[in-house]
Amino acid sequence: MEFFERTALLIFFTVTVAFAPPAAGHGFAGARFFPATLSTDDPFVADELSLPTISTSKAAEGRDTSLSLEIAKRITPNLGLELGEEFIVLDPKHEHQTSGFGNLELSAKYQFFTSAEHEAIFSVGAEVEIGGTGQQRVEADSFSTWTPAFFFGKGLGDLPDTLSFLRPVAVTGLVGVAVPTSASTRSSDGEVEQNPNVLQYGFALEYSLIYLQQQVKDVGLGAPFDRLIPLVEFSFETPLDRGENGQTTGTINPGMIWSGKYVQFGVEAIIPINKRTAESVGVIGQVHFYLDDLFPRSFGRPLFGYR
């Protein structure tokens, strides 16, 4: 029942904020379309639904699998809110499997700069993982964590003709600091665990065959290859204090996105950069819906400020 209750909450969030005039499409800066990336957050605000995002990886303690749901909603054309939840399955070595919900995540993002000519987007935002809303059996934190961040996206479509083969390239990324509301926590057995501030940073390198076909040169690609965007994502975390300074973890995620008119499908390998991160290669997959194109007169439009 709890799964359906939380799912209903996320759907209700989308429905109750959908009352304004039709708006322009998602993730565009001029001719550049930025897809929704799987492992690093996007630089744009949009009306989107990721359902589901499934990932699995194996660490020293055992295998972790998660199924997540995320809704993004524009309040104005440049200001958006996001609400997310995940269902976690922990399969520790030599112990029974456990599962449950993680903490709810709420975020806001403001897209303060967009250049059509230079295919650039800059945004700022903040996310809060709301402590105590998840279940302790899947190690959901009892404290909240705030993460202010800066996001960017840049396409290379403004390169000269001599470098036309690089025009389909784009890069998106972010940098932020996760700040817990509690410096340390004590477990039921009396052990004290430190909760450091953590620098979070990452970027995605993309080569859009959509852009190649439509903006550079039609090389004769047919469906479904003409809608593919190969990419590699890099995602890292570095604790800054409380005895864990510099103990970086992270992953390198090569993969592929196929983007249609209303939906995109993505899959990536999750390659850990060290043993602290994971013991073997994992995988992440996502189905992502463009609500602004699916429901341009209802769900997929900002609440205010669009004429």
C-alpha positions as CSV (number, residue, x, y, z in Angstrom):
1,M,0.0,0.0,0.0
2,E,2.8,2.4,0.8
3,F,4.2,2.2,-2.7
4,F,0.8,3.1,-4.2
5,E,0.3,5.9,-1.7
6,R,3.7,7.5,-2.6
7,T,3.1,7.0,-6.3
8,A,-0.3,8.7,-6.0
9,L,1.3,11.6,-4.2
10,L,3.8,12.2,-7.1
11,I,1.0,12.0,-9.7
12,F,-1.2,14.4,-7.6
13,F,1.7,16.8,-7.6
14,T,1.8,16.8,-11.4
15,V,-2.0,17.1,-11.8
16,T,-2.6,19.9,-9.3
17,V,0.0,22.3,-10.8
18,A,-1.2,22.0,-14.5
19,F,-3.2,25.1,-15.2
20,A,-1.6,27.6,-17.6
21,P,-1.2,28.4,-21.4
22,P,0.8,26.1,-23.7
23,A,4.6,26.5,-23.5
24,A,7.6,25.8,-25.7
25,G,9.4,22.5,-25.7
26,H,11.9,21.0,-23.2
27,G,15.7,21.2,-23.1
28,F,16.3,23.5,-26.1
29,A,18.8,26.3,-26.7
30,G,18.4,27.4,-30.3
31,A,18.7,24.4,-32.5
32,R,20.3,22.3,-29.7
33,F,18.2,19.7,-28.0
34,F,19.7,18.5,-24.6
35,P,18.3,15.1,-23.6
36,A,17.5,14.3,-20.0
37,T,20.7,12.5,-18.7
38,L,20.5,9.5,-16.5
39,S,23.3,10.0,-13.9
40,T,23.8,13.7,-13.8
41,D,21.1,16.4,-13.4
42,D,20.0,18.4,-16.4
43,P,20.7,22.2,-16.8
44,F,17.2,23.1,-18.0
45,V,13.7,23.3,-16.4
46,A,11.0,21.3,-18.0
47,D,7.8,19.3,-17.6
48,E,9.0,15.7,-17.4
49,L,8.3,12.3,-15.9
50,S,11.0,9.6,-15.4
51,L,9.2,6.3,-14.8
52,P,11.0,4.2,-14.1
53,T,14.7,4.7,-13.6
54,I,16.2,1.3,-12.6
55,S,19.8,0.9,-11.5
56,T,21.8,-2.0,-10.0
57,S,25.4,-2.2,-8.8
58,K,27.5,-4.5,-6.5
59,A,29.6,-3.1,-3.7
60,A,31.7,-4.8,-1.0
61,E,28.7,-5.1,1.3
62,G,26.4,-6.6,-1.4
63,R,24.2,-5.6,-4.3
64,D,22.1,-2.5,-4.3
65,T,19.1,-2.1,-6.7
66,S,16.8,0.9,-6.9
67,L,13.7,1.8,-8.8
68,S,12.9,5.5,-8.9
69,L,10.2,7.9,-10.0
70,E,10.7,11.6,-10.6
71,I,8.3,14.4,-11.7
72,A,9.5,17.8,-12.9
73,K,7.1,20.8,-13.2
74,R,7.6,24.3,-14.4
75,I,6.1,27.1,-12.2
76,T,7.3,29.7,-14.7
77,P,9.1,29.2,-18.0
78,N,12.4,29.5,-16.1
79,L,11.6,28.2,-12.7
80,G,10.8,24.5,-11.9
81,L,10.2,22.1,-9.1
82,E,11.0,18.4,-9.0
83,L,9.8,15.7,-6.7
84,G,11.4,12.2,-6.5
85,E,11.2,8.9,-4.7
86,E,13.0,5.6,-5.0
87,F,12.3,2.1,-3.9
88,I,15.5,0.4,-2.7
89,V,16.4,-3.3,-2.6
90,L,19.5,-4.3,-0.5
91,D,20.9,-7.7,-0.9
92,P,23.9,-7.9,1.5
93,K,26.3,-10.8,1.6
94,H,25.3,-13.6,4.0
95,E,22.2,-11.7,5.1
96,H,18.5,-11.6,4.2
97,Q,17.4,-9.2,1.5
98,T,15.6,-6.1,2.6
99,S,13.7,-3.4,0.7
100,G,11.9,-0.2,1.3
101,F,11.5,3.5,0.3
102,G,14.3,6.0,0.5
103,N,13.8,9.6,1.6
104,L,11.7,11.9,-0.5
105,E,13.7,14.4,-2.6
106,L,12.4,17.9,-3.4
107,S,14.3,20.4,-5.6
108,A,13.9,23.8,-7.3
109,K,15.9,25.1,-10.3
110,Y,16.1,28.5,-12.0
111,Q,17.3,28.7,-15.6
112,F,18.8,32.2,-15.5
113,F,20.6,32.2,-18.9
114,T,19.8,30.8,-22.3
115,S,21.6,31.6,-25.5
116,A,20.1,30.3,-28.7
117,E,23.1,31.5,-30.8
118,H,25.7,29.8,-28.6
119,E,23.5,26.8,-27.6
120,A,24.1,27.5,-23.9
121,I,22.1,27.1,-20.7
122,F,23.1,28.1,-17.1
123,S,20.9,27.3,-14.1
124,V,21.1,27.4,-10.3
125,G,19.1,25.2,-7.9
126,A,18.9,23.4,-4.6
127,E,17.8,20.0,-3.6
128,V,16.7,18.7,-0.2
129,E,16.6,15.0,0.8
130,I,14.0,15.1,3.5
131,G,15.3,13.1,6.4
132,G,13.0,10.6,8.2
133,T,10.6,10.2,5.2
134,G,12.3,6.9,4.2
135,Q,12.7,3.6,6.0
136,Q,15.6,2.8,8.2
137,R,15.9,-0.8,7.0
138,V,17.2,0.5,3.7
139,E,19.6,3.0,5.4
140,A,17.5,6.1,4.8
141,D,19.0,9.0,6.7
142,S,17.1,10.4,9.7
143,F,18.5,13.9,8.9
144,S,18.0,16.1,5.9
145,T,20.7,17.0,3.4
146,W,20.6,20.3,1.4
147,T,22.5,20.5,-1.9
148,P,22.8,23.9,-3.7
149,A,24.2,23.6,-7.2
150,F,25.2,25.2,-10.4
151,F,24.2,23.6,-13.8
152,F,25.4,24.2,-17.3
153,G,24.9,23.0,-20.8
154,K,26.8,24.0,-24.0
155,G,26.5,22.7,-27.6
156,L,29.3,23.2,-30.1
157,G,27.0,24.2,-33.0
158,D,28.7,27.6,-33.2
159,L,32.1,26.1,-34.3
160,P,33.4,27.1,-37.7
161,D,32.8,25.1,-40.9
162,T,36.3,23.5,-40.7
163,L,35.2,21.8,-37.5
164,S,31.7,20.8,-38.6
165,F,32.2,17.2,-37.5
166,L,32.3,18.5,-33.9
167,R,29.1,20.5,-34.0
168,P,26.9,17.6,-32.8
169,V,29.0,17.5,-29.5
170,A,27.5,19.0,-26.4
171,V,28.5,19.0,-22.7
172,T,26.2,19.3,-19.7
173,G,27.3,19.3,-16.0
174,L,26.9,20.4,-12.5
175,V,28.8,21.3,-9.3
176,G,27.3,21.4,-5.8
177,V,27.9,20.8,-2.2
178,A,25.7,18.4,-0.1
179,V,25.3,19.8,3.4
180,P,23.8,17.5,6.0
181,T,21.7,19.0,8.9
182,S,23.4,16.7,11.3
183,A,27.2,16.5,11.6
184,S,27.0,13.0,13.1
185,T,24.5,10.3,14.0
186,R,24.5,7.5,16.5
187,S,23.3,4.0,15.5
188,S,21.3,1.7,17.7
189,D,24.5,-0.1,18.8
190,G,26.1,3.1,19.9
191,E,28.4,3.6,17.0
192,V,28.9,7.2,15.9
193,E,28.9,7.9,12.2
194,Q,30.2,11.2,10.8
195,N,28.3,13.0,8.1
196,P,30.7,15.1,6.1
197,N,29.9,17.9,3.7
198,V,30.3,16.5,0.2
199,L,31.4,18.1,-3.1
200,Q,29.3,16.7,-5.9
201,Y,30.3,17.3,-9.5
202,G,29.9,15.6,-12.9
203,F,29.4,16.2,-16.5
204,A,28.1,14.4,-19.7
205,L,29.7,14.4,-23.1
206,E,27.1,13.8,-25.9
207,Y,27.3,13.3,-29.6
208,S,23.8,14.0,-31.1
209,L,23.1,12.1,-34.3
210,I,19.8,14.1,-34.3
211,Y,21.8,17.3,-34.6
212,L,24.2,15.8,-37.1
213,Q,21.3,14.8,-39.4
214,Q,19.3,18.0,-39.0
215,Q,21.9,20.8,-38.5
216,V,25.2,19.6,-40.0
217,K,24.8,17.0,-42.8
218,D,22.3,14.4,-43.7
219,V,24.5,11.3,-43.7
220,G,21.6,9.0,-44.6
221,L,20.9,7.5,-41.2
222,G,17.5,5.8,-41.0
223,A,15.3,4.9,-38.0
224,P,16.1,4.3,-35.2
225,F,19.7,5.4,-35.6
226,D,18.8,9.0,-36.6
227,R,17.3,9.6,-33.1
228,L,20.3,8.3,-31.1
229,I,22.6,10.3,-28.8
230,P,25.7,8.4,-27.7
231,L,27.1,9.8,-24.4
232,V,29.4,9.3,-21.5
233,E,28.6,10.6,-18.1
234,F,31.0,11.2,-15.3
235,S,29.7,11.5,-11.7
236,F,31.9,12.1,-8.6
237,E,31.6,12.8,-4.9
238,T,34.4,14.0,-2.6
239,P,33.9,14.4,1.2
240,L,35.3,17.7,2.4
241,D,35.6,17.2,6.2
242,R,34.9,15.2,9.4
243,G,37.6,12.6,8.8
244,E,36.7,11.6,5.2
245,N,38.5,14.4,3.3
246,G,39.4,13.5,-0.2
247,Q,37.9,10.0,-0.2
248,T,36.4,10.4,-3.7
249,T,33.9,7.9,-5.1
250,G,32.4,8.1,-8.6
251,T,31.4,6.3,-11.8
252,I,32.0,6.6,-15.5
253,N,28.8,5.7,-17.4
254,P,29.0,5.2,-21.2
255,G,25.6,4.6,-22.9
256,M,23.0,5.6,-25.4
257,I,19.8,7.7,-25.5
258,W,17.1,7.3,-28.1
259,S,14.8,10.4,-28.2
260,G,11.4,10.4,-29.9
261,K,8.7,13.0,-30.0
262,Y,7.1,12.1,-26.7
263,V,9.5,9.8,-24.9
264,Q,13.1,8.8,-24.6
265,F,14.8,5.6,-23.6
266,G,18.3,5.5,-22.1
267,V,20.7,2.8,-20.9
268,E,24.2,3.2,-19.5
269,A,26.9,1.0,-17.9
270,I,28.0,2.1,-14.4
271,I,31.8,1.7,-14.2
272,P,33.2,2.4,-10.7
273,I,36.4,4.5,-10.5
274,N,37.6,2.6,-7.4
275,K,36.8,-0.1,-4.9
276,R,35.2,2.5,-2.5
277,T,32.5,3.0,-5.1
278,A,31.7,-0.5,-6.1
279,E,33.2,-3.9,-6.9
280,S,31.9,-4.5,-10.4
281,V,30.2,-2.8,-13.4
282,G,26.5,-2.0,-12.9
283,V,23.8,-0.8,-15.2
284,I,21.1,2.0,-15.2
285,G,18.1,2.3,-17.5
286,Q,15.4,4.9,-17.8
287,V,12.1,5.6,-19.5
288,H,11.5,9.4,-19.7
289,F,8.3,11.1,-20.8
290,Y,8.2,14.7,-22.3
291,L,5.0,16.0,-20.6
292,D,5.2,19.3,-22.4
293,D,4.8,17.5,-25.7
294,L,2.4,14.8,-24.5
295,F,0.1,17.3,-22.8
296,P,0.8,20.8,-24.2
297,R,-2.6,22.1,-22.9
298,S,-2.7,20.6,-19.5
299,F,0.2,18.9,-17.6
300,G,3.0,20.2,-19.9
301,R,2.8,24.0,-19.4
302,P,4.1,26.4,-16.8
303,L,1.8,27.8,-14.2
304,F,2.6,31.4,-14.7
305,G,4.4,33.9,-16.9
306,Y,3.9,32.3,-20.4
307,R,2.1,34.2,-23.1
